[in-house]
Amino acid sequence: MVEDPKAWTRIARTALKLCHFDPDTGADLDKADHAQEKCQAACYDCLLSYFNQPDHESLDRHCIKDLLQQIMTGTMEPSPVEIPRAEHLAQLKRLCDSGLERQFLDFFDQHNLRLPERAQHYYERFATRPDFSYTGENPAFIYVDGPPHDFPERQVRDTAQTATLRAEGITVIRFHHLTDWESVVAQYPSVFGKLGTAGGGK
């Protein structure tokens, strides 16, 4: 990703020169300075290479001229990639399956903890739909376990599921409805941030 907006101007200007156009006037220069023959659509001094031979008939330097000129003369500004925390929280709540899950989100918001990135997202590879999840290099699946998870047979399934996911490198964190959630959060500061501190953020 090019973060410097001015860099796009330099890139577009260089690309126009490469394609035998005057970057200042847009005039067709016909060929590279050292070339003997005119370049009609594409040549080995601009778009053609031995690696893209199957595509030679489709390449035409004239097709990209206008776009490159627009990039070179346009104004580009970086756009934020994250939505406000309150809006993200509202989206997560809309996806919740239970009041307990919404209570969980309120708890996180009140303590300024890092909110999950996803809610009720189905991960086909692992055949599971965690209540919430954090993505990235160190993914974490969050399960908010209500009363149905108190039954012995359900606990056996939950234990087996946790073991399987952890074997795949997934951090699995369960918040039981009767557990002290603050104590659970305190065990995973790298996932949630720290209780009562600013900067947990979205």
C-alpha positions in Angstrom: 0.0 0.0 0.0 1.3 3.5 -0.9 0.6 5.8 2.0 2.1 9.0 0.6 -0.5 10.5 -1.7 2.2 12.3 -3.7 3.7 9.0 -4.5 0.8 8.1 -6.7 1.5 11.2 -8.8 5.1 10.1 -9.3 4.1 6.5 -10.1 1.5 7.7 -12.7 4.0 10.1 -14.3 6.6 7.4 -14.6 4.0 5.0 -16.1 3.0 7.6 -18.7 6.7 8.0 -19.7 7.1 4.3 -19.9 4.1 4.0 -22.2 5.6 6.7 -24.5 3.3 9.6 -23.5 4.5 13.1 -22.5 3.3 13.3 -18.8 2.9 17.0 -19.0 0.9 17.3 -22.3 -0.4 13.8 -22.8 1.1 13.8 -26.4 1.9 10.5 -27.9 5.7 10.2 -28.3 5.2 7.1 -30.4 8.2 5.1 -29.2 11.0 5.0 -26.7 13.9 7.4 -27.3 16.3 4.7 -28.5 13.7 2.7 -30.5 13.7 2.7 -34.3 10.1 1.6 -34.9 6.9 3.2 -33.6 4.9 1.5 -30.9 1.3 1.0 -32.0 -0.4 -0.7 -29.1 2.4 -2.1 -27.0 6.1 -3.0 -27.4 8.9 -4.5 -25.4 9.9 -1.1 -24.3 6.6 -0.5 -22.5 4.0 -3.3 -21.7 5.3 -6.4 -23.5 7.6 -9.0 -21.9 8.4 -12.6 -22.6 6.5 -13.5 -19.5 3.1 -12.1 -20.6 3.3 -13.3 -24.2 -0.2 -15.0 -24.0 -1.7 -11.6 -23.3 0.1 -9.6 -25.9 -3.0 -9.2 -28.1 -4.9 -7.7 -25.2 -2.4 -5.1 -24.2 -2.8 -1.5 -25.4 -1.0 1.4 -23.9 -3.7 3.8 -25.1 -6.3 2.2 -22.8 -4.5 3.3 -19.7 -3.5 6.8 -20.7 -6.6 8.6 -19.4 -6.6 6.8 -16.1 -2.9 7.6 -15.5 -3.5 11.2 -16.3 -6.4 11.3 -13.8 -4.2 9.8 -11.1 -1.4 12.2 -11.9 -3.5 15.3 -11.7 -6.0 14.2 -9.1 -6.0 14.8 -5.4 -5.8 11.8 -3.2 -6.5 11.7 0.5 -6.3 8.7 2.9 -9.6 7.3 4.0 -10.1 5.9 7.5 -10.5 2.1 7.5 -12.3 1.8 10.9 -15.8 2.8 11.8 -16.4 4.6 15.2 -16.4 2.4 18.2 -20.1 3.1 19.0 -21.1 2.1 15.5 -19.1 -1.1 15.6 -20.6 -2.0 19.0 -24.1 -1.5 17.6 -23.3 -3.8 14.7 -22.0 -6.5 17.0 -25.1 -6.2 19.1 -27.4 -6.6 16.1 -25.7 -9.9 15.4 -26.0 -11.3 18.9 -28.1 -14.4 19.5 -28.9 -13.8 23.2 -29.2 -11.1 25.8 -26.2 -12.7 27.6 -24.0 -11.9 24.5 -25.3 -8.3 24.5 -24.5 -8.1 28.2 -21.0 -9.3 27.4 -20.5 -6.5 24.9 -21.8 -3.9 27.4 -19.3 -5.2 30.0 -16.5 -4.8 27.5 -17.6 -1.3 26.5 -18.0 -0.2 30.1 -14.4 -1.3 30.9 -13.0 0.2 27.6 -11.8 -3.2 26.5 -11.0 -4.1 22.9 -14.2 -5.1 21.2 -14.4 -8.3 19.1 -14.0 -7.8 15.4 -16.7 -10.3 14.4 -19.9 -11.7 15.9 -21.5 -15.0 14.9 -19.1 -15.6 12.1 -19.0 -19.2 10.8 -15.5 -20.5 10.2 -16.0 -23.4 7.8 -12.5 -24.7 8.2 -13.1 -25.3 11.9 -16.9 -26.0 11.6 -17.7 -23.6 14.4 -19.5 -20.3 14.9 -18.0 -18.6 17.9 -20.1 -15.9 19.6 -17.3 -13.4 18.9 -13.9 -13.5 17.3 -10.7 -11.6 16.9 -8.8 -12.1 13.7 -5.2 -11.5 12.6 -2.0 -13.4 13.2 -3.2 -14.7 16.6 -6.9 -15.3 16.2 -9.1 -15.8 19.3 -12.6 -17.4 19.4 -14.9 -16.2 22.2 -17.7 -18.3 23.6 -20.2 -16.8 26.0 -21.7 -19.8 27.7 -25.2 -19.5 29.1 -27.2 -22.1 31.2 -27.5 -24.6 28.3 -23.8 -25.2 28.6 -24.2 -26.4 32.2 -25.5 -29.8 31.1 -22.7 -32.5 31.3 -23.1 -33.7 27.7 -22.7 -30.1 26.5 -19.7 -29.6 28.7 -18.0 -32.6 27.1 -18.6 -31.3 23.6 -17.3 -27.8 24.6 -14.2 -29.3 26.1 -13.5 -31.4 23.0 -14.1 -28.4 20.7 -11.8 -26.2 22.8 -9.0 -28.8 22.6 -9.5 -29.2 18.8 -9.3 -25.5 18.1 -6.3 -24.9 20.4 -4.5 -27.7 18.5 -5.0 -25.6 15.4 -3.4 -22.6 17.0 -6.6 -20.8 17.9 -6.9 -19.1 21.3 -10.2 -20.2 22.8 -11.7 -18.2 25.7 -14.9 -19.1 27.4 -17.0 -16.7 29.5 -19.4 -18.8 31.6 -22.5 -17.0 32.8 -21.6 -17.6 36.4 -17.9 -16.8 36.1 -16.3 -13.6 37.2 -15.7 -12.1 33.8 -13.1 -9.7 35.0 -10.9 -12.5 36.1 -11.1 -14.1 32.7 -10.2 -10.8 30.9 -7.2 -10.4 33.2 -5.7 -13.6 31.8 -5.7 -12.3 28.2 -4.4 -8.7 28.2 -2.9 -9.2 24.7 -6.4 -10.0 23.4 -8.7 -7.7 25.3 -6.4 -5.0 26.7 -6.4 -4.2 30.4 -9.3 -3.6 32.6 -10.0 0.0 33.5 -7.4 1.5 31.2 -7.8 3.7 28.2 -6.6 2.4 24.9 -8.3 -1.0 24.8 -10.1 0.5 21.9 -12.0 -1.2 19.1 
